[in-house]
């Protein structure tokens, strides 16, 4: 926060002059007026003062007779960085949101500008911040340090750029842009960048190139992260709240880093050097209760030779799991302590199920919570494509029978153990409609999706069925009204 005080110095009035003349003179604007800037830091980080409010004053407040002026004054070159003598222009400011998928609260924002000016601010409970500046101050590099996110103390800093007045967010994604722009660790650049270095690096071309490098880097994370068209992590305004698309992207990014087994610093180096953050990344969609909820899912072959799985379920929370895969790319084992106690993995893990410790329809110790498909599969909207085909059906991460969709569209399930078949269901196609198919017997609504995967001239179809108790939005699993089923076609 900067406070400007216009201090006007006048010679002692001459007693021989009329009183009226002296009064008029006091209202004139002196061409020699001085502007002093007082800079307030609410919480000092200086070890000598401790965490108390501290002010610094612009250099023109110092007497010209001071022997240290221009001769080793600590404040001229040290970290105090006394503010310049010119007051900020009214109405010119930088502002934005500091967040990591949660707002950064009471973080210390420091904006170091090409003019030599340094401004500070403190983030609010929403992660927002702002500070006054002059047009001539820009461009600037910004740091947010300290504060909390979700009630947890933050121990690392994040960085961003202000190429001019207006919005400058500070997030892990803007931190990557600074790394790509500077070609080095953002904190080191912030500490060492000279005024000329800031002006030379922070250009429209430089920022565009850096953003392109960041897009390439995050695309190698689980889920193959992508930024929406027209979205700029630095200048696009957003709210650090649940439901905001940009805030959700930050959450996805954070989970993806954990899944890949890499850090924010690793991501910065990758963005700067153009290297990948995983050996191979995959994007999938998982379906679950209630009402065929679609969830972003990511997997990756990691640099440490583990296999990572991430699912961001708004109803149940986020899942990050490590696993191993076989030579075909299918899951072979889940790591100890995993949130899941069973799985089905087929076609190189392009389709599968993940189970949790809930009561299932076929297994009392586990229920299929998610059925998933890779982005490599194509959605089928014409149910007649399935007519005349046979499937192996999976529920609770195991196969308990087969199903047939006859040429007339009737669906028939046959249990392997007993050999019994259900009555033909002529309304299977209704499950693919947006309203689903109501099961009057137990008061549930059945909804489904169908996909296909074509390779080497062979087509594999998969149907995903999710049943939910009618009228509820709870993410339940009970094997009766609320369950997840998957069917995979048999090759002729």
N, C-alpha and C positions, 0 to 999 in steps of 0.2 A: 504494500500500500504506500503510495507516494503522496506527500502533502506539500504543495507549493505555496510559498509565502512571498508576496511582492514587498520587498523592503526598500523604501525610498529614503535616501539620505539628504538632508537639507542643511545648509549653513545656518548658523544662528542668525535670526532676523536682526537687521540693523535698526536700532531704536529710533534713528532719525527718519526712517521711512514711515509713511502714513499707515495706520492700522489696516485700512481697507486694502491697500496694495499687498500687505503681507497676507491677508486672508485670501485674496484672489490667487496669489502665487501657490498657496497650499493645495489648490485644486487642479493645478496644471500637471500634465504628465511629463516627467523629467526624461530627456533622452538618455540619461545615464543610469536609469533604474537597474537594479540588480535583482536577479531571481535566485532565491535559495530553495533547494529541494531537500526536504526532510524525508528519509526513507525509514518506514517502520516495519520491523520484523516481529510478529506477534510472539513467536517462540524461537529464541536464538539457539543455534547449534554450536556456538562458540564454547569451547571447554572452559575458558576462563570466566565467562559470565554465568554459565549454566543456562537452563531453559527458561529465561525470563524475556519480557519484551525489551527490544533494543532498537535505538534509532541511530542512523548515520546521517551526516549533513554534507551537502555538496561542497566542493573544494573552494568555491568563491566565498565561503564563510570564514576561511582561514586568513589571518593577517599576512600581508605581504612581507612582513619582517621575520616571519618564522624561518629559522635556519634550515629546517627540514623540507621546506616547500621546493619541489623539484630537485631535491638533494637526498633521496633515500626515504621519503615519507612512506610509511608502511601501507597507508590507505590508498596510495596512488597505484600500487602494483600488487598488493596482497589480496587475500580472499574477501576483504571487506568490500572492495569494488564500489567506492563511494559513487552515488548516482551523479549524473551530469548536471550542469547548471541550468538547463532549460526545462521548463515545466512541460508535462505531457499535454498534448493538444486535446481540448475538450471533445468528448464523444468518440475518441479513438480507443479501441480496446481489443484485447485478445480474450477468448473464453472457450470453454469446451467441457468435456466430460472425461474424467479419469476413472477407468473401470477395467475389470478383469473377468467380466461375467457377473460381477458384483461391483457396486460402487466403491471406490477408494475414498474412505472417510477421513477427514483431517490430515490428508497428505500435504506435504510441503511442496508447492510448485515453484520452480525457479526458471525464469525465462532469460536466457543470455543472448543478447542481440548484437548484430553487426556494428551498431553505433557505439558499442562499448557499454551500453546501458544494461543493467540487470534488474529485473522486476520479480516480485514474489507474490504468492497468494496461498491460501489454504483452501482445500476442497471442502465442500459442504457435505451434508449427510447423503445427498443424491449423487455425489461425485463431481458435481459441477464446480467450476472455478472461473474467475475472470480477473484481469488486471488492466490498468490503463497503460497506454504507450503513445509514442509519436509515430507518424507514418515513416519518418526518417530512421526509426530504430530497426526496422525489419531489413532482412530476414533474421529469424531467431531460432535457437535450439532450446527445447524445453525438457525439464526433468521433473518427475514427481517422485518423492522419496517419503518413506515412513507411512504413517497412517494405518488404517485397518481395512480389511475386506471381509465381510461376513463375520466381524468380531475378532478376526485373527490378525495379529500384528504383521505388517509387511516388512521384510528385511532386505528386499532388493528394490532397485529403482527402475523406472520405465522412462522412455524418452520419446519426444515427438518434435515436430517442426511447425513454426509459424512463418509462412512466406509473406504474410501480410496480415492486416487486422481481420478479425472474424473468428470463425470456429477453428480450433486446433485441439482435437481430442488427444488423450494420452492413454494408450492401451498397449497390450502386447503386440498388436499388429502394427501400430505406429512405431513401436520400438524396432520391429523388423525393418521398416522403411528407413529408419535412421541408420541401422547397420548396413543396409544395402547401399544407401546414399554415400556414407562415409568410407565404406570398405573396411571398417574396424569396429571394435566393441563400442557400443554407443556411449557408455560411461566415460571411456578414455577420450573419445572425440569431444564430448561435452566439456571435459576438464581442460583439454589442450587446444581446442579450436580457436584460432585467432579471428579477428574481425574479418580479415580478407578471406580466410578459409570458409567462413560462413557464407559470405556473399558469392564466392566462387562455386560452392557446392550446391546451395539451395536455389536452384533455378527450375523453371517449368520442365525443361528437358531432363534435368537430373532427377526430379521427383517422379516424372513419368517412367523413367527407366527403372528407378528403385521400386516403384509399385509393381512393375512387370516382373521383377525378380522375386518379390514377395509372393505374387500369385503363383509363380512356378514352384516356389519352395513349399507352400502350404498344400499344393496339389499332390505332393508326395506323402502327405500324412494319411492315416487311416480315414476312410470316408472320402478321400480325394477332395478336400475342402476347396470351395470356389467362392469368390466374392461376387455379390449381385452386380448386374450391369449398372454402371453409373455410381457405384458405391466407392467412396474414397475414405479409408479408415481415418484420415486426418480431418477432413473438412466436412464430412457428412454428419450432421447433427443426429443425436440419438439420446434415448433415456436408458439409464442403467437399471432397468426393471424387467421382471419376467414378462414375456410376451413381445418385447421389442426385438425385431429381427436382428439388428446389429448387436445387441447385447447377447442374444442367443448364439450368434456366430462366435462371439468371444468365449462362450461356455463350451461350444463344440470344439474350438481350437484348443482350449485348455485340456479337455478330456483326450483329444487326439495326441497331444504331446505326451501325456502319461501313458497312453496305449502304445505309442511308438518307443517309449523308454528314452526320450530325449528331453533336454531342458530348453528354457527360453534362450539361454546363451548359445546352445547348439543350433537352434533355429536361426538365430541372428547370423552365425557364421555361415550357415548353409545359404541364407539369402544373399549374403555378401559374395560368396564364392561360386554360387550357382550349382551347388551339390544337393543331392537328394537326402531327405531325412529318414527314408526307409529303403529297403531293397525293392519292395513292390507294395503298392497300396491298392485297396479295393473299396468300392462303394456298394452298399446293399440297403435294402429296406426290410425292416422287421414288422410283422403284424401281430397284434395281440388284442386282448380285451381292454376296455369295452369297445364294442361296435366297430371291429376291424380297424383299430387305431394303427396308423402307419407311423413308424419311427425311423429316424436316420440311424443307420448302423455302419460302422467302419471296421475293416480288418487290415492287417498289414504283416508282411514278412519284414521283421525288424533287423536293424544293423547288428544286433547282438544275437541273431539267429533264433530269437523267440518269435512266436506268432501272437499278435495282439488282436483283441476284440473289444470294441466299444459300442455301447448302446446308450442313447440319451432318452430316457423314458420320463416324460413330464409328470406322470402319475406315480411312478414307483421310485424314481431317482436314477442316477447314472451308474452304469456298470462298466468296469474296466477289468478285463480278464486276460491273463497270459495262457498260452496253450502251445502244443506242438502239433505238427502236421506230418502226414506221410508223404511218400514220393509223388502221389497224385494230387497233393494239395488239400486232402480232406483232413479234418480234425482227427488227431490220434489220442490226445489226452489233454485234460484241463489241469491247470496248475493247482497245487494244494491250496485249500482255503478259498476256492472259487465260489462265486455266488450261485453257480449252476451245478446241479448234481447229475446231469445227463445231457446227451446231445445226439443229433443225427446230422451227418455231414456227407453230402453227395455231390457228384459232378465237380470235383475240385473245390468243394465248399461253396459252390454257387447257389446251392439250396440247402436248407437244413432246419433243424429245430434246436432250441435250448430249453432245458427244463429246470424247474426250481422245486424246493421241498414243499409242495402243496399236494392236496388230494386230487389225483387225476381220475379220469373216467375209467381207465384200465389198470392204473397202478396207484395204490393208496399212499405211496411214499414220494411220488414225483408227478408233476403235471407239466405238459408242454406250455411254456409261457410265451414263447416267440416261435413263429415260423418265418423264415427269411428267404429272400431271393436276391441275387446279384443284379446290378444295373446292366449286366450283359444280357439278361433275359428280356424278352419282349412281351408286353401285356397283350392278352387275347381278350377281345370284347365280344366276339361272336361265339356263343356257347356251342353252336353246331360243329365247331372244329373238334370238340371232344366226343362227338357222337361215334359210337362204335369202338371206343378205346377202353383199355383195361389199365388199372392202377394198383400199385401197392400203397396202402394207406398207413400213415404213421400218426400215432397219438401217444403222448407221454414218453416221447423219445424212443419208441419201439414200434415195430409193425405187428399188428394183431389181426390183420386180414387184408383182403383185396376188395376192390370196387370195380364196377362196370357201369359205363354210361352207354346205354343201348342206342340203337339207331333212331328210336322214337324219343330219345331224350330222357328216358327213365333211368334213375340212379339206383343201383343195387349194391349193398355192402354184404360181404360174406366173411364171417369170422373164421379164422384159420383153425382154432382149437376145436370148435364144435361143428364146423361145416355149415352152420345155419346162416341163412340169408334173410335180410329184411324185406318187407313188402316194397315193391318198386315205387320209387318216389318220382312222380312226373313233374314235380315243381322245382327240380334242382336249379334250372336256369334262373329262377326268380332270385336266388341267393346272390347272383352277380349284379342285380339291380341295386340302385342306391338305397332303397328302402329295405332291402333284404327280404327274406322269407320268414313269416311267423310260424313258429311251431306251437300249435294250439295245445298240444298235449302237456307241455311243461312251461308254457308262457315265456319262451325265449325267441329271440330274433337271430336268424342265421344269415351271415353275410360272407361273401367270398370274392376271391380274385383268382384269375387264371393267367399263367405265363407259359412261354415256350422258349426252349434253347435249341438252336440249330448249329450242329457242327458235323463236318464230314458227311453231309447229306442226310444225317439222322436228326429227327426232331423229338425232343423230350418235352412233355407237357407236365405242368405241376399245378394243382389247385390248392388253395389255402382257404380253409374254412374257420371262421371265428363265430362262436355262439355267445350271446349275452342275454342275461335276463331282461325281459321287456320292461322298458321304462326306467332302467338304471344307467348311471354313468360311472359306476364304481369298477375299478380294475380287479375284479374277482376271478378266481379259478377254483372250481369245485367239481369238475367232471360231469356235471349234470346240465345245468343251464349255461354255465360259463366255461368254455374250453376252446382249445386250438387244435386243429387237425390239418394234416398235409397229405396229399396224394401225388405220387410220381408215376408217370405212365410207363408201362412195360413196352419194350421194343418188340415189334412183330417178328 
